[in-house]
Amino acid sequence: MANIFFDHISTTPLDPRVLEAMMPYLTERYGNPSSHIHDQGQQAVRAVDAARVEVAGLVGAKPQEIVFTSGATEANNLAIKGAAESRGKKGRHLVVSEVEHFSVLNALLPLRNRGFEVTTVKADGDGKVDPDDVRRAIRPDTVLVSVMHANAEIGTVEPVEEIGRIANEREVLFHTDATASAGHIPLNAGTAGADLVTLSAHNFYGPKGTGALVVREGVRLESQIDGGFQEMGYRAGTENVPGIVGMGRAARIASEEMGEWARHLGALGKRLREGVASSVEHLHFTGHPTDRLPGHVSFWVEYAEGESLLLFLSVHGVMAASGSACSSNLKGRDEEDLVASHVLRAIGVPSDICTGSITFSLGKGSTGQEVDHVLSVLPGIVRRLWEMSPTYLDYQKKIQQGG
Ligand code: PMP
């Protein structure tokens, strides 16, 4: 059976060169960077410092601006809560977009309970946030604007440079969640006017369990984990040295090879996009047609349930994502969340005929044969789902009756 992983937006395989860089720090170099008096500790300090340089290089930041975390979720929490709490005296208002990941949206909940106000800026039908809407949402008491760099579910790249400029002009901190984009498309924290940038190693061929928040010089945050004084006092706890070393290596590889990957993924993505467009009827692409992540193809098909499409694809050895991978497993939320993710709702997909989307996200190792395999099985899967769908059959009847 085929074994086609087209779900690189959820995670990427570890690059063998990254594993090689990490191995000594999983075996003979086991020092704790806080024990910097002895040789093992010093080796760990040097390794973490070297990784800081590489990660900073990926986004045009300075090494001392990198705070290593356990991943994107922690980095987003530190950015949102840390900025709000440290600036609470200036004001208690935040601006975010409605298409942010839950690690941003849900980090706002405890702040709301403590009297912070949040303005949620809408996205258009392509998932794009209008910088003018951000401008209008900023108030004298606004302390932070958070708009993601790229959306994992629909692939849209947001106009962060313009949004950053607006936030800078109004002296409001700007955070951008670059989890889905870092290592895949260029991002320069300075050009984007970003004071805070979230990064995640496992999204660019690094290890899981390591991420970073870029905290630009001069920006103060309230630490969210109390304890020792690691990571400039922002993140207590012994560093994940092997993970950090892996993130550093992955960042260097991405800086060097990103352009080549984007060309490869751009061509394969085009082939997949054109292929599904010509072979599957009633298909609607999601996200921006051009300002999107390379190798990211997302769509929904009328009357074909996203989760079922996913299941049938997996029977054919194809692994993809449906809706938002992170939203289909929510506790305590209304049922609608299970079928239409907040992102799909935000871009206005009609919930009566759209019951979930498909996201194919290709990786640097993806091939044309894999794309062709997907194109050979997808139309048959869709037909089968339609045959099983009473609503689709009703719709067909109506068409035949001329209604
Ligand atoms: N931000 C974005 C944009 C994401 O897509 C995700 C999910 N990969 C996260 C944050 C959270 O990442 P993680 O679960 O790795 O912490």
Boltz pocket constraint, residues with backbone or C-beta under 6 A from the ligand:
constraints:
  - pocket:
      binder: B
      contacts: [[A, 9], [A, 10], [A, 71], [A, 72], [A, 73], [A, 74], [A, 76], [A, 101], [A, 103], [A, 148], [A, 150], [A, 151], [A, 152], [A, 177], [A, 178], [A, 179], [A, 180], [A, 200], [A, 326]]
      max_distance: 6.0
